[in-house]
């Protein structure tokens, strides 16, 4: 994909992050706080939303951008988990990683260097069901 390619180590890293977000960020915290998964998930989303309003305070522009991007990723992932149900999180992770592999394969296998390659990639991604 236009990330520089997608490989096994990247997939493992994303899978680890995604699994940790669910197992530690939702399941473990729910138990520790005696909350439902839904309550914990909403609290996490609220915390991240409030945090995003303060990231302009991070002075180093690269660290700010990395922090904001990772926060946005976690937020979007939690929203996907919320939509699909926490009990289905392992299937959601697999589907999401298949999406990233498809993006990589389509771009480097067919589109790289072609006119409107990114437009075609975005259009193709709309056809993939996650």
TIRO-2110 file (N, C-alpha, C; in Angstrom, 1 decimal):
// TIRO-2110
0.8, -1.2, 0.0, N, 1, A
0.0, 0.0, 0.0, CA, 1, A
0.9, 1.2, 0.0, C, 1, A
0.3, 2.3, -0.2, N, 2, A
1.2, 3.5, -0.2, CA, 2, A
1.7, 3.9, 1.1, C, 2, A
1.9, 2.9, 2.0, N, 3, A
2.6, 3.1, 3.3, CA, 3, A
4.0, 2.7, 3.1, C, 3, A
4.4, 2.1, 2.0, N, 4, A
5.7, 1.6, 1.7, CA, 4, A
5.7, 0.1, 1.6, C, 4, A
4.5, -0.4, 1.5, N, 5, A
4.4, -1.9, 1.5, CA, 5, A
3.8, -2.4, 2.8, C, 5, A
3.3, -3.5, 2.8, N, 6, A
2.7, -4.1, 4.0, CA, 6, A
3.3, -5.5, 4.1, C, 6, A
3.9, -5.8, 5.3, N, 7, A
4.5, -7.2, 5.4, CA, 7, A
4.0, -7.8, 6.7, C, 7, A
4.6, -9.0, 6.9, N, 8, A
4.2, -9.8, 8.1, CA, 8, A
4.4, -9.1, 9.4, C, 8, A
5.6, -8.4, 9.5, N, 9, A
5.9, -7.7, 10.8, CA, 9, A
4.9, -6.6, 11.0, C, 9, A
4.5, -5.9, 10.0, N, 10, A
3.5, -4.8, 10.1, CA, 10, A
2.2, -5.4, 10.6, C, 10, A
1.8, -6.5, 10.0, N, 11, A
0.5, -7.1, 10.4, CA, 11, A
0.6, -7.6, 11.8, C, 11, A
1.7, -8.2, 12.2, N, 12, A
1.8, -8.6, 13.6, CA, 12, A
1.8, -7.4, 14.6, C, 12, A
2.4, -6.3, 14.2, N, 13, A
2.4, -5.1, 15.0, CA, 13, A
1.0, -4.6, 15.2, C, 13, A
0.3, -4.5, 14.0, N, 14, A
-1.1, -4.0, 14.1, CA, 14, A
-2.0, -4.9, 14.9, C, 14, A
-1.8, -6.2, 14.7, N, 15, A
-2.6, -7.2, 15.4, CA, 15, A
-2.4, -7.1, 16.9, C, 15, A
-1.1, -6.9, 17.3, N, 16, A
-0.8, -6.7, 18.7, CA, 16, A
-1.4, -5.5, 19.3, C, 16, A
-1.3, -4.4, 18.5, N, 17, A
-1.9, -3.1, 19.0, CA, 17, A
-3.4, -3.3, 19.1, C, 17, A
-4.1, -3.9, 18.1, N, 18, A
-5.5, -4.0, 18.1, CA, 18, A
-6.0, -4.9, 19.2, C, 18, A
-5.3, -6.0, 19.4, N, 19, A
-5.6, -7.0, 20.5, CA, 19, A
-5.5, -6.3, 21.8, C, 19, A
-4.4, -5.6, 22.0, N, 20, A
-4.1, -4.9, 23.2, CA, 20, A
-5.2, -3.8, 23.5, C, 20, A
-5.6, -3.1, 22.5, N, 21, A
-6.7, -2.1, 22.7, CA, 21, A
-7.9, -2.8, 23.2, C, 21, A
-8.3, -3.9, 22.7, N, 22, A
-9.5, -4.6, 23.2, CA, 22, A
-9.3, -5.3, 24.5, C, 22, A
-8.2, -6.1, 24.6, N, 23, A
-8.1, -7.0, 25.8, CA, 23, A
-7.7, -6.1, 27.0, C, 23, A
-6.7, -5.2, 26.8, N, 24, A
-6.3, -4.4, 27.9, CA, 24, A
-7.2, -3.1, 28.1, C, 24, A
-7.4, -2.4, 27.0, N, 25, A
-8.2, -1.2, 27.0, CA, 25, A
-9.6, -1.3, 27.4, C, 25, A
-10.2, -2.4, 27.0, N, 26, A
-11.7, -2.6, 27.3, CA, 26, A
-11.9, -3.7, 28.3, C, 26, A
-11.5, -4.9, 27.9, N, 27, A
-11.9, -6.0, 28.8, CA, 27, A
-11.3, -5.9, 30.2, C, 27, A
-10.0, -5.8, 30.3, N, 28, A
-9.3, -5.7, 31.6, CA, 28, A
-9.8, -4.5, 32.4, C, 28, A
-9.9, -3.3, 31.7, N, 29, A
-10.3, -2.1, 32.4, CA, 29, A
-11.8, -2.2, 32.9, C, 29, A
-12.6, -2.9, 32.1, N, 30, A
-14.0, -3.1, 32.5, CA, 30, A
-14.0, -3.9, 33.8, C, 30, A
-13.2, -4.9, 33.9, N, 31, A
-13.2, -5.8, 35.1, CA, 31, A
-12.7, -4.9, 36.3, C, 31, A
-11.6, -4.2, 36.1, N, 32, A
-11.0, -3.4, 37.2, CA, 32, A
-11.9, -2.4, 37.7, C, 32, A
-12.7, -1.8, 36.8, N, 33, A
-13.6, -0.7, 37.2, CA, 33, A
-15.1, -1.1, 37.4, C, 33, A
-15.3, -2.4, 37.3, N, 34, A
-16.6, -3.0, 37.5, CA, 34, A
-17.6, -2.3, 36.6, C, 34, A
-17.3, -2.1, 35.3, N, 35, A
-18.1, -1.5, 34.3, CA, 35, A
-18.4, -2.5, 33.2, C, 35, A
-19.4, -2.2, 32.4, N, 36, A
-19.7, -3.0, 31.2, CA, 36, A
-18.6, -2.6, 30.2, C, 36, A
-18.5, -3.5, 29.2, N, 37, A
-17.6, -3.2, 28.1, CA, 37, A
-18.0, -1.9, 27.4, C, 37, A
-19.3, -1.8, 27.3, N, 38, A
-19.8, -0.6, 26.6, CA, 38, A
-19.5, 0.7, 27.3, C, 38, A
-19.6, 0.7, 28.6, N, 39, A
-19.3, 1.8, 29.4, CA, 39, A
-17.8, 2.2, 29.3, C, 39, A
-16.9, 1.2, 29.4, N, 40, A
-15.5, 1.4, 29.3, CA, 40, A
-15.1, 1.9, 27.9, C, 40, A
-15.7, 1.3, 26.9, N, 41, A
-15.5, 1.8, 25.5, CA, 41, A
-15.8, 3.3, 25.4, C, 41, A
-17.0, 3.6, 25.8, N, 42, A
-17.4, 5.0, 25.7, CA, 42, A
-16.5, 6.0, 26.5, C, 42, A
-16.0, 5.5, 27.7, N, 43, A
-15.1, 6.3, 28.5, CA, 43, A
-13.8, 6.5, 27.7, C, 43, A
-13.3, 5.5, 27.1, N, 44, A
-12.1, 5.6, 26.3, CA, 44, A
-12.2, 6.5, 25.1, C, 44, A
-13.4, 6.4, 24.4, N, 45, A
-13.6, 7.3, 23.3, CA, 45, A
-13.7, 8.7, 23.7, C, 45, A
-14.4, 9.0, 24.9, N, 46, A
-14.5, 10.3, 25.4, CA, 46, A
-13.1, 10.8, 25.8, C, 46, A
-12.3, 10.0, 26.5, N, 47, A
-11.0, 10.4, 26.9, CA, 47, A
-10.1, 10.8, 25.7, C, 47, A
-10.2, 10.0, 24.6, N, 48, A
-9.4, 10.3, 23.4, CA, 48, A
-9.8, 11.6, 22.7, C, 48, A
-11.1, 11.8, 22.7, N, 49, A
-11.7, 13.0, 22.1, CA, 49, A
-11.2, 14.2, 22.9, C, 49, A
-11.2, 14.2, 24.2, N, 50, A
-10.8, 15.3, 25.0, CA, 50, A
-9.3, 15.5, 24.8, C, 50, A
-8.5, 14.4, 24.7, N, 51, A
-7.1, 14.5, 24.6, CA, 51, A
-6.7, 15.1, 23.2, C, 51, A
-7.5, 14.8, 22.2, N, 52, A
-7.2, 15.3, 20.8, CA, 52, A
-7.3, 16.9, 20.9, C, 52, A
-8.1, 17.4, 21.7, N, 53, A
-8.2, 18.9, 21.8, CA, 53, A
-7.0, 19.5, 22.5, C, 53, A
-6.2, 18.7, 23.1, N, 54, A
-5.0, 19.2, 23.8, CA, 54, A
-3.7, 18.9, 23.1, C, 54, A
-3.7, 18.1, 22.1, N, 55, A
-2.4, 17.7, 21.5, CA, 55, A
-1.7, 18.9, 20.8, C, 55, A
-2.3, 20.0, 20.6, N, 56, A
-1.6, 21.2, 20.1, CA, 56, A
-0.5, 21.6, 21.1, C, 56, A
-0.6, 21.2, 22.3, N, 57, A
0.3, 21.5, 23.4, CA, 57, A
1.7, 20.8, 23.2, C, 57, A
1.6, 19.7, 22.4, N, 58, A
2.9, 18.9, 22.2, CA, 58, A
3.7, 19.7, 21.2, C, 58, A
4.9, 20.2, 21.7, N, 59, A
5.7, 21.1, 20.9, CA, 59, A
6.4, 20.5, 19.7, C, 59, A
6.9, 19.3, 19.8, N, 60, A
7.6, 18.7, 18.7, CA, 60, A
6.6, 18.3, 17.6, C, 60, A
6.6, 18.8, 16.4, N, 61, A
5.6, 18.6, 15.4, CA, 61, A
5.5, 17.1, 15.0, C, 61, A
6.6, 16.4, 14.9, N, 62, A
6.6, 15.0, 14.6, CA, 62, A
5.9, 14.1, 15.7, C, 62, A
6.3, 14.4, 16.9, N, 63, A
5.7, 13.7, 18.0, CA, 63, A
4.2, 14.0, 18.2, C, 63, A
3.9, 15.2, 17.9, N, 64, A
2.5, 15.6, 17.9, CA, 64, A
1.7, 14.9, 16.9, C, 64, A
2.2, 14.8, 15.7, N, 65, A
1.5, 14.1, 14.6, CA, 65, A
1.4, 12.6, 14.8, C, 65, A
2.5, 12.0, 15.3, N, 66, A
2.4, 10.6, 15.6, CA, 66, A
1.4, 10.3, 16.7, C, 66, A
1.4, 11.2, 17.8, N, 67, A
0.5, 11.0, 18.9, CA, 67, A
-1.0, 11.1, 18.4, C, 67, A
-1.2, 12.2, 17.6, N, 68, A
-2.6, 12.4, 17.1, CA, 68, A
-3.0, 11.2, 16.2, C, 68, A
-2.1, 10.8, 15.3, N, 69, A
-2.4, 9.7, 14.4, CA, 69, A
-2.7, 8.4, 15.1, C, 69, A
-1.9, 8.1, 16.1, N, 70, A
-2.2, 6.9, 16.9, CA, 70, A
-3.5, 7.0, 17.6, C, 70, A
-3.7, 8.1, 18.2, N, 71, A
-5.0, 8.3, 18.9, CA, 71, A
-6.2, 8.2, 17.9, C, 71, A
-6.1, 8.8, 16.7, N, 72, A
-7.2, 8.6, 15.8, CA, 72, A
-7.3, 7.2, 15.3, C, 72, A
-6.2, 6.5, 15.2, N, 73, A
-6.3, 5.0, 14.8, CA, 73, A
-7.1, 4.3, 15.9, C, 73, A
-6.7, 4.5, 17.2, N, 74, A
-7.3, 3.8, 18.3, CA, 74, A
-8.8, 4.1, 18.3, C, 74, A
-9.1, 5.4, 18.1, N, 75, A
-10.5, 5.8, 18.2, CA, 75, A
-11.3, 5.1, 17.1, C, 75, A
-10.8, 5.2, 15.9, N, 76, A
-11.5, 4.5, 14.7, CA, 76, A
-11.7, 3.0, 15.0, C, 76, A
-10.6, 2.4, 15.5, N, 77, A
-10.7, 1.0, 15.8, CA, 77, A
-11.8, 0.7, 16.8, C, 77, A
-11.8, 1.5, 17.9, N, 78, A
-12.8, 1.3, 18.9, CA, 78, A
-14.2, 1.4, 18.3, C, 78, A
-14.4, 2.4, 17.5, N, 79, A
-15.7, 2.6, 16.8, CA, 79, A
-16.1, 1.4, 16.0, C, 79, A
-15.1, 0.8, 15.3, N, 80, A
-15.4, -0.4, 14.5, CA, 80, A
-15.7, -1.6, 15.5, C, 80, A
-15.0, -1.7, 16.6, N, 81, A
-15.3, -2.7, 17.6, CA, 81, A
-16.7, -2.5, 18.1, C, 81, A
-17.1, -1.3, 18.4, N, 82, A
-18.4, -1.0, 18.9, CA, 82, A
-19.5, -1.4, 17.9, C, 82, A
-19.2, -1.1, 16.7, N, 83, A
-20.2, -1.4, 15.6, CA, 83, A
-20.4, -2.9, 15.5, C, 83, A
-19.3, -3.7, 15.5, N, 84, A
-19.3, -5.1, 15.2, CA, 84, A
-19.5, -6.0, 16.5, C, 84, A
-19.3, -5.4, 17.6, N, 85, A
-19.5, -6.1, 18.9, CA, 85, A
-18.1, -6.6, 19.4, C, 85, A
-17.9, -6.4, 20.7, N, 86, A
-16.7, -6.8, 21.3, CA, 86, A
-16.4, -8.3, 21.2, C, 86, A
-17.4, -9.1, 21.3, N, 87, A
-17.2, -10.5, 21.2, CA, 87, A
-16.7, -11.0, 19.9, C, 87, A
-16.8, -10.1, 18.9, N, 88, A
-16.3, -10.4, 17.5, CA, 88, A
-14.9, -9.8, 17.2, C, 88, A
-14.2, -9.3, 18.3, N, 89, A
-13.0, -8.5, 18.0, CA, 89, A
-12.0, -9.3, 17.3, C, 89, A
-11.8, -10.6, 17.5, N, 90, A
-10.8, -11.3, 16.8, CA, 90, A
-11.1, -11.4, 15.3, C, 90, A
-12.3, -11.6, 14.9, N, 91, A
-12.7, -11.6, 13.5, CA, 91, A
-12.6, -10.2, 12.9, C, 91, A
-12.9, -9.2, 13.7, N, 92, A
-12.7, -7.8, 13.2, CA, 92, A
-11.2, -7.5, 12.9, C, 92, A
-10.3, -8.0, 13.8, N, 93, A
-8.9, -7.8, 13.6, CA, 93, A
-8.5, -8.5, 12.3, C, 93, A
-8.9, -9.7, 12.1, N, 94, A
-8.5, -10.5, 10.9, CA, 94, A
-9.1, -9.8, 9.7, C, 94, A
-10.3, -9.3, 9.7, N, 95, A
-10.9, -8.6, 8.5, CA, 95, A
-10.2, -7.4, 8.2, C, 95, A
-9.8, -6.6, 9.2, N, 96, A
-9.1, -5.4, 9.0, CA, 96, A
-7.7, -5.6, 8.4, C, 96, A
-7.0, -6.6, 8.9, N, 97, A
-5.7, -6.9, 8.4, CA, 97, A
-5.8, -7.4, 6.9, C, 97, A
-6.9, -8.2, 6.6, N, 98, A
-7.1, -8.6, 5.2, CA, 98, A
-7.3, -7.3, 4.3, C, 98, A
-8.0, -6.3, 4.9, N, 99, A
-8.2, -5.1, 4.2, CA, 99, A
-6.9, -4.4, 3.8, C, 99, A
-6.0, -4.4, 4.8, N, 100, A
-4.7, -3.8, 4.6, CA, 100, A
-3.9, -4.6, 3.6, C, 100, A
-3.9, -5.9, 3.6, N, 101, A
-3.2, -6.7, 2.6, CA, 101, A
-3.8, -6.5, 1.2, C, 101, A
-5.1, -6.4, 1.1, N, 102, A
-5.7, -6.1, -0.1, CA, 102, A
-5.3, -4.8, -0.7, C, 102, A
-5.2, -3.8, 0.2, N, 103, A
-4.8, -2.5, -0.2, CA, 103, A
-3.3, -2.5, -0.8, C, 103, A
-2.5, -3.2, -0.1, N, 104, A
-1.1, -3.4, -0.5, CA, 104, A
-1.0, -4.1, -1.9, C, 104, A
-1.7, -5.3, -1.9, N, 105, A
-1.7, -6.1, -3.2, CA, 105, A
-2.2, -5.3, -4.4, C, 105, A
-3.3, -4.6, -4.2, N, 106, A
-3.9, -3.8, -5.3, CA, 106, A
-2.9, -2.7, -5.8, C, 106, A
-2.4, -2.0, -4.8, N, 107, A
-1.5, -0.9, -5.2, CA, 107, A
-0.2, -1.4, -5.9, C, 107, A
0.5, -2.3, -5.2, N, 108, A
1.8, -2.7, -5.7, CA, 108, A
1.7, -3.7, -6.9, C, 108, A
0.5, -4.4, -6.9, N, 109, A
0.3, -5.5, -7.9, CA, 109, A
-0.3, -4.9, -9.2, C, 109, A
-1.0, -3.8, -9.1, N, 110, A
-1.7, -3.4, -10.3, CA, 110, A
-1.7, -1.9, -10.6, C, 110, A
-1.6, -1.1, -9.5, N, 111, A
-1.8, 0.4, -9.7, CA, 111, A
-0.6, 1.3, -9.6, C, 111, A
0.5, 0.8, -9.0, N, 112, A
1.6, 1.7, -8.8, CA, 112, A
2.1, 2.3, -10.1, C, 112, A
2.3, 3.6, -10.1, N, 113, A
2.8, 4.3, -11.3, CA, 113, A
1.8, 4.6, -12.3, C, 113, A
0.6, 4.1, -12.2, N, 114, A
-0.5, 4.5, -13.2, CA, 114, A
-1.1, 5.8, -12.8, C, 114, A
-1.6, 6.5, -13.9, N, 115, A
-2.3, 7.7, -13.7, CA, 115, A
-3.5, 7.5, -12.8, C, 115, A
-3.7, 8.4, -11.9, N, 116, A
-4.9, 8.2, -10.9, CA, 116, A
-4.8, 7.0, -10.1, C, 116, A
-3.6, 6.5, -9.8, N, 117, A
-3.4, 5.3, -9.0, CA, 117, A
-4.1, 5.4, -7.6, C, 117, A
-3.9, 6.5, -6.9, N, 118, A
-4.5, 6.7, -5.6, CA, 118, A
-6.0, 6.8, -5.7, C, 118, A
-6.5, 7.4, -6.7, N, 119, A
-8.0, 7.5, -6.9, CA, 119, A
-8.6, 6.1, -7.1, C, 119, A
-7.9, 5.3, -8.0, N, 120, A
-8.3, 4.0, -8.3, CA, 120, A
-8.2, 3.1, -7.0, C, 120, A
-7.2, 3.3, -6.2, N, 121, A
-7.0, 2.5, -5.0, CA, 121, A
-8.2, 2.8, -4.0, C, 121, A
-8.5, 4.1, -3.8, N, 122, A
-9.6, 4.5, -2.9, CA, 122, A
-10.9, 3.9, -3.4, C, 122, A
-11.1, 4.0, -4.7, N, 123, A
-12.4, 3.4, -5.3, CA, 123, A
-12.4, 1.9, -5.0, C, 123, A
-11.3, 1.3, -5.2, N, 124, A
-11.3, -0.2, -5.0, CA, 124, A
-11.5, -0.5, -3.5, C, 124, A
-11.0, 0.3, -2.6, N, 125, A
-11.2, 0.0, -1.2, CA, 125, A
-12.6, 0.1, -0.8, C, 125, A
-13.4, 0.9, -1.5, N, 126, A
-14.8, 1.0, -1.3, CA, 126, A
-15.6, -0.3, -1.6, C, 126, A
-15.0, -1.2, -2.4, N, 127, A
-15.6, -2.4, -2.8, CA, 127, A
-15.3, -3.6, -1.8, C, 127, A
-14.4, -3.3, -0.9, N, 128, A
-14.0, -4.4, 0.1, CA, 128, A
-14.9, -4.3, 1.3, C, 128, A
-15.4, -5.5, 1.7, N, 129, A
-16.2, -5.5, 2.9, CA, 129, A
-15.3, -6.0, 4.1, C, 129, A
-15.4, -5.2, 5.1, N, 130, A
-14.6, -5.5, 6.3, CA, 130, A
-15.5, -5.9, 7.4, C, 130, A
END
